[in-house]
Amino acid sequence: MQVFEVEKNLFFQTYRRLGVYVERGEGVYLIDFGGRRYLDMIAGIGVNALGYGNDKVKRAIIDQVEKYIHLSNLFVQKAQIELASLLLEISGYRKVFFTNSGAEAIETAIKLIRKWGKRFGKIEIIAFSNSFHGRTMGALSLMDKIKYRDGYEPFLPEIYIAKYNDVEDVEKKVNHKTAGVFLEFIQGEGGIIPADEKFVQKIFELREKFNFLVVADEIQSGLWRTGKFFAFEHYGVSPDVVALAKPLGGGLPLGAVLGNEKVADVFTLGVHGSTFGGNPVACSAGCAVIREIQNGIIDNVKIVGDYLRGELLRLKDKHGEIIKDVRGIGLMVGVEFNIECFDIVNRLVEKGIIVNCTSNNVVRLLPPLIIEKEHVDLFIEKFDEVLNEIKQQNFVKLK
């Protein structure tokens, strides 16, 4: 029985698997059991910021494993202290709480907002249309996509959805009962859609007027994915709470919530916790990831990111009948089509390129931050071939 048939017999069928059986990874490439190499332009959905096999990350993991793999949060742990210190030093935030994932970071942020809001008689939370914050019940409560929510009702009360990038609608939804606002400064799963400058400024003006907390979901866009440590730095604002995950653990499960002075004393002994949150092996890997990115990779994000978008815009000019838009910041880029993009993804896999389709018609690109221009050239060459094939074979009706 082939491995893909075995998979169907073993697992709940919740994932749209790619037809590649990976044996190992090297740098920006995945290699299957037949020895074929695939350029990875999605990096484990934004997790593998340093690609595969980084020596510093592997060494950090091995060194910690040789000491201990788990203690529990009854103990102060060196790896946690080092990673927390790095995060707070770089970000300027006051406190950190470690989780196992982005969804858990969002759950922690919801609890933090509700507990803070209780002091002021505030309970309402505002989130935005087309957003994605995770798969847990709290995260789903912050979203409006039927695809993710259908059948899981009822959701958390007193959470309201405003229209993303709609100044008037957010003004209508926010009031003196608002405890917090959740915002992706670049919607990832929603199709790589940056927030409008005026929209962001209005949210922070309203924060001053009504005294609520702004939570930045930087799970996909954080840790220099956009060329800055946080995507919100491009807007010149400072949220009160930040949710991180994906690349933070170097491929190991790790998330974090950062808070400013306003929330520094909200969590007290016993009111929140996590058995595995802040696992020392993951934290050790996280320290290595941050130091490696700081060591010359940040500039690469902007240089190669600009090059990638420039080449994609060139393809848009050539294939304007099917490419609707190219957008993003740094190495977080989306190509929106007038057609569904699942066929494009599968065709690229056949040509040795791994990408992702999100929001049905957006090819999402989140390559390792170590990607070089020569890799972009290879991707563009194969992308162009696929788009030519689709047009020539007339598999779609162009709008």
LINWONOR-V276783 format. One record per residue. PHI is phi in radians with two decimals (999 if undefined). OMEGA is omega in degrees with one decimal (none if undefined). Layout:
phi omega
PHI OMEGA
PHI OMEGA
//
This chain:
phi omega
999 179.5
-1.18 -175.1
-1.04 -178.4
-1.27 174.3
-1.27 175.8
-1.04 -179.4
-1.02 -178.8
-1.15 179.1
-1.38 -173.8
-1.66 -167.1
-1.98 163.6
-0.98 -174.1
-1.51 -178.1
-1.87 -175.3
-1.99 172.2
-1.51 -174.5
-1.23 169.2
-1.45 -176.5
-1.45 -179.9
-2.24 177.8
-1.83 -169.6
-1.42 174.2
-1.67 -176.7
-2.80 176.0
-2.20 177.6
-2.44 178.5
1.08 179.7
-1.77 -176.7
-2.03 166.5
-1.84 -177.3
-2.25 -178.1
-1.50 -175.6
-1.22 174.9
-1.64 179.1
1.59 180.0
-1.33 -178.0
-1.77 179.5
-2.22 174.7
-1.27 -175.0
-1.63 -179.7
-1.75 179.5
-2.23 170.9
0.90 179.1
1.11 -173.3
0.98 172.7
1.44 -176.3
-1.51 -171.4
-1.50 -176.3
-1.07 -179.8
-1.79 -179.5
1.26 -174.5
-2.07 171.5
1.46 178.3
-1.08 -174.2
-1.11 -177.8
-1.17 179.0
-1.18 178.6
-1.07 -179.5
-1.12 179.3
-1.09 179.6
-1.14 -178.0
-1.11 -179.9
-1.02 -179.3
-1.27 178.7
-1.02 -179.3
-1.20 177.1
-1.55 173.2
-2.99 -178.6
-1.68 -178.8
-2.66 171.3
-2.02 -177.7
2.31 -178.6
-1.44 167.4
-1.34 -177.3
-2.05 167.6
-1.28 -174.9
-2.23 -175.4
-1.00 -177.2
-1.09 176.9
-1.12 -179.7
-1.04 -177.6
-1.14 -179.6
-1.22 178.1
-1.04 179.9
-1.10 177.8
-1.08 -177.2
-1.09 -177.1
-1.26 177.7
-1.14 -178.6
-1.24 -171.6
-1.54 -175.8
1.46 178.7
-1.41 -168.9
-1.71 -175.7
-2.42 178.5
-2.41 170.6
-2.28 -178.2
-1.63 177.2
-2.18 178.6
-1.70 -172.0
-2.83 175.6
-1.16 179.7
-1.07 177.5
-1.17 175.6
-1.12 177.3
-1.13 177.4
-1.04 178.1
-1.09 179.9
-1.13 177.3
-1.08 179.4
-1.10 179.5
-1.08 179.3
-1.12 -177.1
-1.08 -178.3
-1.22 175.6
-1.15 -177.3
-1.10 -179.1
-1.05 178.9
-1.08 -173.7
-1.98 -178.6
1.23 -179.3
-1.92 -179.3
-2.36 -173.2
-1.31 176.0
-2.16 177.9
-1.95 171.8
-2.27 -169.6
-2.23 179.0
-1.04 175.4
1.19 -178.0
-1.47 173.7
-2.48 -178.1
-2.22 179.0
2.32 -172.3
-1.93 179.6
-1.33 -175.9
-1.12 176.9
-1.13 179.0
-1.10 178.4
-1.09 179.3
-1.15 -179.4
-1.59 -172.3
-2.14 179.5
-2.13 -177.1
-1.32 -178.6
-1.03 -178.7
-0.91 -177.1
-1.61 -171.8
-1.72 -170.2
-1.02 176.8
1.63 -177.2
-1.81 -179.3
-1.11 1.4
-1.49 -179.5
-1.81 -179.6
-1.08 -179.9
-1.35 173.8
1.08 171.8
-2.08 -173.2
-2.20 -177.6
-1.81 173.7
-1.79 -179.1
-1.31 179.2
-1.11 179.3
1.11 178.7
-2.03 -176.4
-1.06 -177.1
-1.11 -177.3
-1.22 178.9
-1.18 175.4
-1.11 179.0
-1.24 -173.3
-1.44 -175.8
-1.43 177.1
-2.74 -175.7
-1.18 178.1
-1.59 -177.9
-1.27 177.5
-1.65 -177.7
-2.83 177.4
-2.23 177.1
-1.69 -175.9
-2.52 164.2
-1.57 179.1
-1.25 165.9
-2.35 178.1
-1.22 -177.4
-1.52 178.3
-1.04 -179.7
-1.30 176.1
2.07 -179.9
0.96 -178.0
-2.00 178.5
-1.23 174.4
-1.26 176.2
-1.22 -178.9
-1.01 -178.4
-1.16 178.2
-1.09 178.9
-1.10 -179.1
-1.08 178.9
-1.12 178.7
-1.03 -178.7
-1.32 171.5
-1.14 178.9
-1.18 175.9
-1.04 178.8
-1.16 -177.6
-1.30 -171.6
-1.90 177.9
1.02 172.5
-2.20 179.1
-1.71 172.5
-1.83 177.4
-1.84 176.5
-1.65 173.2
-1.49 -179.6
-1.89 -175.9
-1.06 179.4
-1.69 -172.0
-1.69 -176.4
-1.49 179.1
0.99 172.5
1.23 177.4
-1.00 -179.2
-1.72 -177.6
1.73 173.6
-2.10 -176.2
-1.00 175.2
-2.16 175.9
-1.12 -176.8
-1.17 177.0
-1.12 177.1
-1.18 -176.0
-1.85 177.8
1.18 -179.4
-2.14 -179.1
-2.37 176.4
-1.10 -178.6
-1.51 -176.8
-2.38 -179.9
-2.29 175.3
-1.81 179.6
-2.18 171.3
-3.03 -177.6
0.58 -173.9
-1.31 -169.8
-1.01 -176.8
-1.67 178.7
1.11 -177.9
1.91 175.0
-1.61 -176.7
-1.16 179.9
-2.84 173.6
-2.34 179.9
-2.70 170.9
-2.11 177.0
-1.85 179.4
-2.35 178.7
-1.53 -175.8
-1.07 -177.7
-1.10 -175.9
-2.02 -172.0
-1.04 -176.9
-1.90 -175.1
-1.24 177.9
-1.43 177.8
-2.12 -173.6
-0.93 172.6
1.50 -174.6
-1.46 176.7
-2.71 -179.6
-3.05 179.7
-2.79 179.2
-1.10 -174.7
-1.78 -177.6
-1.01 -177.2
1.39 176.9
-0.86 -173.4
-1.10 178.2
-1.19 177.8
-1.12 179.8
-1.15 176.7
-1.09 176.3
-1.08 -179.8
-1.06 177.0
-1.07 -179.9
-1.14 178.6
-1.05 -177.3
-1.08 -179.0
-1.15 178.5
-1.17 179.2
-1.14 178.6
-1.12 -174.9
-1.51 171.3
1.71 -176.5
-1.52 -177.2
-1.01 179.7
-1.08 -179.7
-1.09 -179.8
-1.04 -179.1
-1.23 -175.7
-1.11 -177.5
-1.31 176.4
-1.08 177.3
-1.10 179.4
-1.12 179.7
-1.06 -179.3
-1.14 177.4
-1.09 178.5
-1.18 178.0
-1.20 176.3
-1.15 175.2
-1.11 176.7
-1.16 177.3
-1.07 177.5
-1.09 -177.9
-1.36 -174.9
-2.08 -175.4
-1.07 180.0
-1.28 177.5
-2.11 176.0
-1.56 -176.8
-1.56 -175.1
-2.81 170.5
-2.21 -176.3
-2.63 177.8
2.43 179.4
-2.40 179.3
1.06 179.2
-1.84 171.4
-2.16 -167.7
-2.28 176.1
-2.19 174.7
-2.04 -178.1
-1.60 -178.3
-1.98 171.9
-1.49 -179.3
-2.32 172.5
-1.16 -170.5
-1.92 -179.2
-1.11 177.7
-1.13 178.5
-1.08 179.0
-1.03 -177.7
-1.15 178.5
-1.16 178.2
-1.17 176.3
-1.03 178.3
-1.06 180.0
-1.71 175.1
1.50 179.6
-2.20 178.4
-1.83 173.2
-2.29 -176.5
-2.35 173.8
-1.81 176.9
-2.22 179.3
0.98 176.7
1.27 -173.7
-2.33 179.1
-2.13 171.3
-1.40 -177.2
-1.70 -179.9
-2.09 176.8
-2.35 -173.4
-1.22 173.1
-0.94 -177.4
-1.21 179.1
-1.61 -179.1
-1.01 -179.3
-2.04 -176.6
-1.05 -180.0
-1.11 176.7
-1.25 175.7
-1.05 -179.3
-1.06 178.5
-1.11 178.9
-1.06 -178.5
-1.09 178.3
-1.03 -178.1
-1.27 177.3
-1.08 178.6
-1.07 178.8
-1.05 -179.0
-1.11 -179.0
-1.14 175.3
-1.11 179.4
-1.08 -178.2
-1.10 179.4
-1.19 -176.0
-1.16 -177.0
-1.52 173.5
0.93 -179.2
-1.40 -176.4
-2.28 171.6
-1.66 -177.9
-1.32 -179.6
-1.49 none
//
